[in-house]
């Protein structure tokens, strides 16, 4: 079986031949969902500060407080997904 360049959830879907919810459940059992979500959120928050256009967009929308951005855990998905 050949796999495409994909994220861990898609890998679990293909490998176990299950749909998205079942793949997430399997990953939860394997690793634990809270740490996985925490790492994903941290990745997106880090990306926000690496992409000035994302911060500029927030400022344009009236979100200018760094404290609020951190409190709300606002992040940015370059390429719109973890895959990129």
C-alpha positions as CSV (number, residue, x, y, z in Angstrom):
1,X,0.0,0.0,0.0
2,X,1.4,3.4,-1.0
3,X,0.8,6.5,1.2
4,X,0.6,10.1,0.2
5,X,2.3,12.9,2.0
6,X,-0.4,13.4,4.7
7,X,-1.0,14.2,8.3
8,X,-1.2,11.6,11.1
9,X,-5.0,11.6,11.1
10,X,-5.2,10.8,7.4
11,X,-2.5,8.1,7.9
12,X,-4.6,6.5,10.6
13,X,-7.7,6.6,8.3
14,X,-5.8,4.9,5.5
15,X,-3.9,2.4,7.7
16,X,-6.8,1.3,9.7
17,X,-9.4,1.8,6.9
18,X,-11.6,3.9,9.1
19,X,-13.3,7.3,8.8
20,X,-12.1,10.5,10.5
21,X,-13.9,10.1,13.9
22,X,-12.6,6.6,14.3
23,X,-9.1,7.7,13.4
24,X,-9.2,10.4,16.0
25,X,-10.4,7.9,18.6
26,X,-7.6,5.5,17.7
27,X,-5.0,8.3,18.1
28,X,-6.6,9.3,21.4
29,X,-6.2,5.8,22.7
30,X,-2.6,5.7,21.4
31,X,-1.3,9.1,22.5
32,X,-4.1,11.0,24.3
33,X,-6.1,13.7,22.7
34,X,-5.3,16.6,25.1
35,X,-1.5,16.5,24.4
36,X,-2.1,16.2,20.7
37,X,-4.5,19.2,20.7
38,X,-2.1,21.1,22.8
39,X,0.8,20.5,20.4
40,X,-1.4,21.4,17.4
41,X,-2.6,24.7,19.1
42,X,1.0,25.5,20.0
43,X,2.1,25.0,16.4
44,X,-0.6,27.3,15.1
45,X,0.2,30.0,17.7
46,X,3.9,29.9,16.7
47,X,3.0,30.2,13.1
48,X,0.9,33.4,13.8
49,X,4.0,35.2,15.0
50,X,6.1,34.0,12.0
51,X,3.6,35.4,9.4
52,X,3.2,39.2,9.6
53,X,0.3,39.1,7.2
54,X,-1.7,37.0,9.8
55,X,-1.0,39.5,12.6
56,X,-1.8,42.4,10.2
57,X,-5.2,40.7,9.5
58,X,-6.0,40.5,13.2
59,X,-5.0,44.2,13.6
60,X,-7.2,45.1,10.7
61,X,-10.1,43.2,12.3
62,X,-9.6,45.2,15.6
63,X,-7.7,42.5,17.5
64,X,-4.6,44.4,18.6
65,X,-3.9,43.2,22.2
66,X,-1.1,40.6,22.4
67,X,-2.6,39.5,25.8
68,X,-6.0,38.9,24.1
69,X,-4.4,37.0,21.3
70,X,-2.5,34.8,23.8
71,X,-5.5,34.3,26.1
72,X,-7.7,33.3,23.1
73,X,-4.9,31.1,21.8
74,X,-5.3,32.5,18.3
75,X,-3.1,31.0,15.7
76,X,-2.5,30.8,12.0
77,X,-2.5,27.9,9.6
78,X,-0.1,28.5,6.8
79,X,-1.4,26.7,3.7
80,X,-4.6,26.1,5.7
81,X,-3.5,22.8,7.3
82,X,-0.9,20.9,9.2
83,X,0.1,19.0,6.1
84,X,2.0,21.9,4.7
